[in-house]
Amino acid sequence: MKPIDLVRRAATLLTLLAAVGASHAQGYPTKPIHVVFPYPPGSPPDAIGRLIADKASKILGQPLVFENRPGANGILGTGQVARATPDGYTIHLNTTSGFLLNSFVRKDLAYDPVKNFTPIIALADIPVALMTSARVPASNTREFVQYLKQNPGKLNYASVGNGSFNHLFMEQLKAAAGVDLVHVPYQGAGTIPAELMSGRIDATVLSVASVMGQWKAGQVKVLAMMSSKRSPALPEVPAITETFSDFRPFTNWIGFLAPAGTPAPIVARLNEAFRAVLQQPDVLARIEQQQWTPIGGTPEDFKASIAADMKVIGDAVGSAGIKPE
């Protein structure tokens, strides 16, 4: 076959594929869309996700049915979406912690967060911060590091388990500062603020919203946002990179994804609807009430963010010596 014929056939195939994708999006959606969140109800991500799904249903003209499918630290529900038909009628809501971190700490993961999913939109950044008990004699990150160096191995920090976001952030801090703290894993984040307030735990990384009352009352100290720049929601709190310029934090996002192979026009339609929801004042108010920062953007933006986070998380896991279990 002549090269010119190959080029023509390839062009024809691309045209046909584009037409098929466009036909999938025409009239979409024609039935309810299932939104799978792989954790129990009641958390801020659950509440915000439900709000945005409800608002998007009015734009799309079909219900977005919110389904909680908890189990195995988010792996059960995420795996179900990975295996779902990529037709736009099953989508996924998740966070960095549940979506990306599991791929580095679990041997038995039956899906790949990059290969088996198509990003739709990053809704918001959930800022987390380095915080200490009020009993720790430090008012900023530099003083905290100095105190740690004077007391090597005598202080501890809490996380929600091996390879969790707070475990990785604290291990990144240890490496950047050259300090030593004892890791104390907990079954969940719910009890950590009280443990921090009591002084049984010296430090941790959590969302500021989870300790807002204790922070305002002076019962815990918030030293730094674990981000490359200050959070618009909390501009008074320095970014960790202001102390350690080479610190590479990953984004703690919440966002929607679809099974890999979902037609691009359908992904674009969903992205358009969710972006419109993010512009509604009452939705923005709820997001900002949680001290979150809205993101939005395109599927391509979200894909690039995930790729960057995978690199940073991989480096952090390697430097911390965390092995898949």
C-alpha positions as CSV (number, residue, x, y, z in Angstrom):
1,M,0.0,0.0,0.0
2,K,1.3,3.5,-0.9
3,P,2.2,5.9,1.9
4,I,-0.4,8.4,0.6
5,D,-3.1,5.7,1.0
6,L,-2.0,5.0,4.6
7,V,-2.3,8.7,5.4
8,R,-5.8,8.9,3.8
9,R,-7.0,5.8,5.7
10,A,-5.6,7.2,9.0
11,A,-7.4,10.5,8.4
12,T,-10.6,8.7,7.6
13,L,-10.4,6.6,10.7
14,L,-9.8,9.7,12.9
15,T,-12.8,11.4,11.3
16,L,-15.0,8.4,12.1
17,L,-13.8,8.2,15.7
18,A,-14.5,11.9,16.2
19,A,-18.0,11.3,14.7
20,V,-18.6,8.4,17.1
21,G,-17.5,10.5,20.1
22,A,-19.8,13.3,19.0
23,S,-22.7,11.0,18.6
24,H,-22.2,9.7,22.2
25,A,-22.5,13.3,23.5
26,Q,-25.6,14.2,21.5
27,G,-28.5,14.2,23.9
28,Y,-26.3,13.1,26.8
29,P,-27.4,12.4,29.5
30,T,-30.6,10.5,28.8
31,K,-30.8,8.7,32.2
32,P,-29.5,9.1,35.8
33,I,-25.7,9.4,36.3
34,H,-24.3,7.4,39.3
35,V,-21.7,9.2,41.3
36,V,-19.6,6.8,43.4
37,F,-17.9,8.1,46.5
38,P,-15.8,5.3,48.1
39,Y,-16.2,6.5,51.7
40,P,-19.0,6.6,54.3
41,P,-21.4,9.6,54.4
42,G,-20.9,12.5,56.8
43,S,-17.5,13.9,55.9
44,P,-17.0,17.4,54.3
45,P,-16.0,15.9,51.0
46,D,-19.2,13.8,51.1
47,A,-21.3,16.9,51.8
48,I,-19.7,19.1,49.2
49,G,-19.8,16.3,46.7
50,R,-23.5,15.8,47.2
51,L,-24.2,19.5,46.9
52,I,-22.3,19.8,43.6
53,A,-23.9,16.7,42.2
54,D,-27.4,18.0,43.1
55,K,-26.6,21.4,41.4
56,A,-25.1,19.7,38.3
57,S,-28.3,17.5,37.9
58,K,-30.3,20.7,37.3
59,I,-27.9,21.8,34.5
60,L,-27.6,18.3,32.9
61,G,-31.4,17.6,33.1
62,Q,-30.9,14.2,34.8
63,P,-30.4,13.2,38.4
64,L,-26.8,12.6,39.7
65,V,-27.4,9.7,42.1
66,F,-24.8,9.9,44.9
67,E,-23.7,6.5,46.1
68,N,-21.4,5.8,49.1
69,R,-19.5,2.6,48.6
70,P,-16.9,2.4,51.4
71,G,-14.4,-0.4,52.0
72,A,-10.7,-1.0,52.1
73,N,-9.7,2.6,52.5
74,G,-11.6,3.6,49.3
75,I,-10.3,0.8,47.2
76,L,-13.6,-1.1,46.8
77,G,-15.6,1.8,45.4
78,T,-12.8,3.1,43.2
79,G,-12.3,-0.4,41.7
80,Q,-16.0,-0.6,40.9
81,V,-15.8,2.6,38.9
82,A,-12.6,1.5,37.1
83,R,-14.5,-1.6,35.9
84,A,-17.7,0.3,35.0
85,T,-18.8,0.8,31.4
86,P,-17.2,4.1,30.1
87,D,-20.4,5.7,28.9
88,G,-20.7,8.7,31.2
89,Y,-23.3,7.1,33.5
90,T,-20.9,6.1,36.2
91,I,-18.5,8.7,37.5
92,H,-16.2,8.9,40.5
93,L,-15.6,11.4,43.3
94,N,-12.4,11.1,45.2
95,T,-9.5,12.9,46.8
96,T,-5.7,12.7,46.5
97,S,-5.5,10.6,49.6
98,G,-7.9,7.9,48.5
99,F,-7.2,8.0,44.8
100,L,-3.4,8.4,44.4
101,L,-1.8,7.3,47.6
102,N,-3.3,3.8,47.6
103,S,-1.4,3.0,44.4
104,F,1.9,3.5,46.3
105,V,1.1,1.5,49.4
106,R,-1.0,-1.4,48.3
107,K,0.3,-4.4,46.5
108,D,-3.1,-5.8,45.6
109,L,-4.5,-2.8,43.9
110,A,-6.6,-4.0,40.9
111,Y,-6.6,-0.7,39.1
112,D,-4.2,2.0,38.0
113,P,-5.3,5.6,38.9
114,V,-3.8,7.0,35.7
115,K,-4.5,4.2,33.1
116,N,-8.0,3.3,34.3
117,F,-9.5,6.7,34.8
118,T,-10.2,9.9,32.8
119,P,-10.0,13.2,34.8
120,I,-13.1,15.4,34.6
121,I,-12.5,18.3,36.9
122,A,-10.6,19.2,40.1
123,L,-13.2,20.9,42.3
124,A,-11.1,22.3,45.1
125,D,-7.8,22.2,47.0
126,I,-8.3,20.9,50.6
127,P,-5.5,22.8,52.4
128,V,-3.8,20.9,55.2
129,A,-1.4,22.3,57.7
130,L,1.5,21.4,60.0
131,M,0.2,21.8,63.5
132,T,1.4,21.1,67.0
133,S,0.0,20.8,70.5
134,A,-0.1,24.1,72.4
135,R,2.5,22.5,74.8
136,V,5.2,22.5,72.1
137,P,7.3,25.6,72.7
138,A,7.3,26.8,69.1
139,S,5.3,29.5,67.4
140,N,6.5,28.9,63.8
141,T,8.1,26.2,61.7
142,R,11.7,27.3,62.3
143,E,11.3,27.3,66.1
144,F,9.6,23.9,65.8
145,V,12.5,22.5,63.8
146,Q,15.0,24.0,66.2
147,Y,13.2,22.4,69.2
148,L,13.1,19.0,67.4
149,K,16.9,19.2,66.8
150,Q,17.4,19.9,70.4
151,N,15.2,16.9,71.4
152,P,15.8,14.2,68.7
153,G,13.3,11.3,68.8
154,K,11.5,12.7,71.9
155,L,8.5,14.1,70.1
156,N,5.8,12.2,68.1
157,Y,3.4,12.8,65.3
158,A,0.1,11.3,64.3
159,S,-1.2,10.0,61.0
160,V,-4.1,7.9,59.8
161,G,-1.8,5.1,58.7
162,N,1.1,4.0,56.6
163,G,1.3,5.9,53.4
164,S,-1.5,8.3,54.4
165,F,-1.3,12.0,53.4
166,N,-0.3,13.1,56.9
167,H,2.3,10.3,57.1
168,L,3.9,11.4,53.8
169,F,3.9,15.1,54.6
170,M,5.5,14.6,58.0
171,E,8.1,12.3,56.5
172,Q,8.8,15.0,53.9
173,L,9.3,17.5,56.7
174,K,11.7,15.1,58.5
175,A,13.8,14.8,55.4
176,A,13.8,18.5,54.6
177,A,14.6,19.6,58.2
178,G,16.9,16.7,59.2
179,V,14.9,15.9,62.3
180,D,13.5,12.8,64.0
181,L,9.9,12.3,65.3
182,V,8.2,9.1,66.3
183,H,5.3,8.0,64.0
184,V,2.1,7.1,65.8
185,P,-0.6,5.8,63.4
186,Y,-4.3,6.0,64.2
187,Q,-7.3,4.2,62.8
188,G,-8.9,7.5,61.6
189,A,-8.5,11.2,61.8
190,G,-11.5,11.8,64.1
191,T,-9.6,11.4,67.4
192,I,-6.4,13.1,66.4
193,P,-7.5,16.7,67.2
194,A,-8.4,15.7,70.7
195,E,-5.1,13.8,71.1
196,L,-3.2,16.9,69.9
197,M,-5.1,19.2,72.2
198,S,-4.4,16.9,75.2
199,G,-0.7,16.8,74.4
200,R,-0.6,13.0,73.9
201,I,0.3,13.8,70.3
202,D,2.9,16.5,69.6
203,A,2.3,17.2,65.9
204,T,0.4,16.2,62.8
205,V,-0.8,17.4,59.4
206,L,-4.6,17.8,59.1
207,S,-7.1,20.1,57.4
208,V,-7.4,23.4,59.3
209,A,-11.1,23.1,59.3
210,S,-10.9,20.0,61.5
211,V,-9.2,22.0,64.3
212,M,-10.5,25.5,63.6
213,G,-12.2,25.8,67.0
214,Q,-9.2,24.5,68.9
215,W,-6.8,26.8,66.9
216,K,-8.9,29.9,67.6
217,A,-9.0,28.9,71.3
218,G,-5.2,28.6,71.4
219,Q,-5.4,24.8,72.2
220,V,-3.4,23.9,69.1
221,K,-0.9,25.7,66.9
222,V,-1.1,25.9,63.2
223,L,2.5,26.6,61.9
224,A,2.4,26.2,58.1
225,M,0.3,25.2,55.2
226,M,1.7,22.2,53.4
227,S,1.6,23.9,50.1
228,S,3.8,25.9,47.7
229,K,2.0,29.1,48.4
230,R,-0.3,30.6,51.1
231,S,-3.9,29.5,51.0
232,P,-6.3,32.3,50.0
233,A,-8.6,31.0,52.7
234,L,-5.9,31.4,55.4
235,P,-3.5,34.0,54.2
236,E,-2.1,34.6,57.6
237,V,-0.5,31.1,57.7
238,P,2.9,30.8,56.0
239,A,3.4,28.1,53.3
240,I,5.9,25.4,54.2
241,T,8.1,26.5,51.2
242,E,8.7,29.8,53.0
243,T,10.8,27.8,55.4
244,F,12.1,25.1,53.1
245,S,12.3,26.4,49.5
246,D,13.0,22.9,48.1
247,F,10.0,21.3,49.8
248,R,7.7,19.8,47.1
249,P,4.1,19.4,48.5
250,F,1.5,17.5,46.5
251,T,-2.0,18.9,45.9
252,N,-4.7,17.7,48.3
253,W,-7.5,17.9,45.8
254,I,-11.1,16.7,45.6
255,G,-12.4,16.0,42.1
256,F,-14.5,14.0,39.6
257,L,-13.2,11.3,37.3
258,A,-14.7,8.8,34.9
259,P,-13.7,5.3,33.7
260,A,-10.9,5.3,31.1
261,G,-12.4,5.3,27.6
262,T,-15.3,7.6,28.4
263,P,-15.9,9.6,25.2
264,A,-14.2,13.1,25.2
265,P,-17.4,15.0,24.4
266,I,-19.1,13.4,27.4
267,V,-16.2,14.3,29.6
268,A,-16.3,17.9,28.2
269,R,-20.1,18.1,28.9
270,L,-19.6,17.0,32.5
271,N,-16.7,19.4,33.0
272,E,-18.8,22.2,31.6
273,A,-21.6,21.5,34.1
274,F,-19.4,21.2,37.1
275,R,-17.5,24.4,36.2
276,A,-20.9,26.2,36.0
277,V,-21.7,24.8,39.5
278,L,-18.4,26.1,40.9
279,Q,-19.4,29.6,39.9
280,Q,-22.6,29.6,41.9
281,P,-22.3,31.9,45.0
282,D,-23.9,29.4,47.5
283,V,-21.6,26.6,46.3
284,L,-18.5,28.9,46.6
285,A,-19.7,29.9,50.1
286,R,-19.9,26.3,51.2
287,I,-16.5,25.5,49.8
288,E,-14.9,28.5,51.4
289,Q,-16.6,27.7,54.7
290,Q,-14.5,24.6,54.8
291,Q,-11.4,26.7,54.2
292,W,-11.0,25.0,50.8
293,T,-9.9,26.8,47.6
294,P,-11.9,26.3,44.4
295,I,-10.0,25.0,41.4
296,G,-12.1,24.2,38.4
297,G,-10.3,24.2,35.0
298,T,-10.3,21.7,32.2
299,P,-9.9,17.9,32.2
300,E,-6.4,18.5,30.7
301,D,-5.5,20.7,33.7
302,F,-6.6,18.0,36.1
303,K,-4.7,15.4,34.2
304,A,-1.5,17.5,34.4
305,S,-2.0,18.0,38.1
306,I,-2.4,14.3,38.7
307,A,0.8,13.5,36.8
308,A,2.7,16.1,38.8
309,D,1.3,14.8,42.1
310,M,2.2,11.2,41.2
311,K,5.8,12.2,40.7
312,V,6.0,14.1,44.0
313,I,4.2,11.3,46.0
314,G,6.5,8.7,44.4
315,D,9.5,10.6,45.5
316,A,8.1,11.1,49.0
317,V,7.3,7.4,49.4
318,G,10.7,6.4,48.2
319,S,12.6,8.8,50.5
320,A,10.4,7.7,53.5
321,G,11.2,4.0,52.8
322,I,7.5,3.1,52.6
323,K,6.9,-0.3,51.1
324,P,3.6,-1.6,49.6
325,E,1.8,-4.0,51.8
